[in-house]
């Protein structure tokens, strides 16, 4: 797929893998603004991952997306 095709499909289906995430999506997932500090990112991830973790009845997809968001923003 070209970049143009991917942007046109944005609303139709989720990315194929959890690693395909933009910084904009990462900020939205964590509920933060781009001005957030490293500590804010860590705290937001910790709070959210506790809610969606598979061990607590959450699901793998959301947990993987949150982990990808954290990793991207802390990179």
C-alpha positions in Angstrom: 0.0 0.0 0.0 1.1 3.5 -0.7 1.0 6.2 2.0 -1.9 7.8 0.2 -3.9 4.5 0.3 -3.1 4.1 4.0 -4.4 7.5 4.9 -7.6 6.9 3.0 -8.2 3.7 4.9 -7.5 5.2 8.3 -11.1 5.0 9.5 -12.0 1.6 7.9 -9.7 -0.8 9.8 -7.1 -1.0 12.5 -3.4 -1.3 11.5 -2.2 -4.8 10.8 0.3 -4.9 13.7 0.5 -3.1 17.0 3.8 -1.5 15.9 2.1 0.5 13.2 1.1 3.5 15.2 1.7 7.2 14.6 2.9 9.6 17.3 -0.5 11.4 17.0 -2.3 8.1 17.7 0.1 7.4 20.6 -0.7 10.8 22.3 -4.4 10.1 21.8 -4.2 6.6 23.3 -2.4 7.9 26.4 -4.7 10.9 26.6 -1.7 13.3 26.6 -0.5 16.4 24.7 2.8 16.4 22.8 4.1 18.7 25.5 3.8 15.9 28.2 7.0 14.9 30.0 8.6 11.5 30.0 7.2 11.0 33.5 3.7 11.9 32.3 4.0 9.3 29.6 5.1 6.6 32.0 2.3 7.4 34.5 -0.4 7.5 31.9 0.7 4.2 30.4 0.8 2.6 33.9 -2.7 3.8 34.7 -4.2 2.7 31.4 -2.4 -0.6 31.1 -3.8 -1.7 34.5 -7.3 -1.3 33.1 -6.7 -3.2 29.8 -4.1 -5.8 30.8 -5.1 -9.3 29.7 -4.5 -10.6 33.2 -7.2 -8.3 34.5 -9.8 -9.3 31.9 -8.6 -6.7 29.3 -7.5 -7.6 25.8 -4.2 -8.2 24.1 -4.9 -5.8 21.3 -5.4 -2.7 23.5 -2.5 -3.7 25.8 -0.2 -4.0 22.7 -1.4 -0.6 21.4 -0.6 1.1 24.7 2.8 -0.5 24.9 3.5 0.5 21.3 2.4 4.1 22.1 4.6 4.2 25.2 7.6 2.8 23.3 7.2 5.2 20.4 6.9 8.3 22.7 9.8 7.3 25.0 12.1 6.4 22.1 
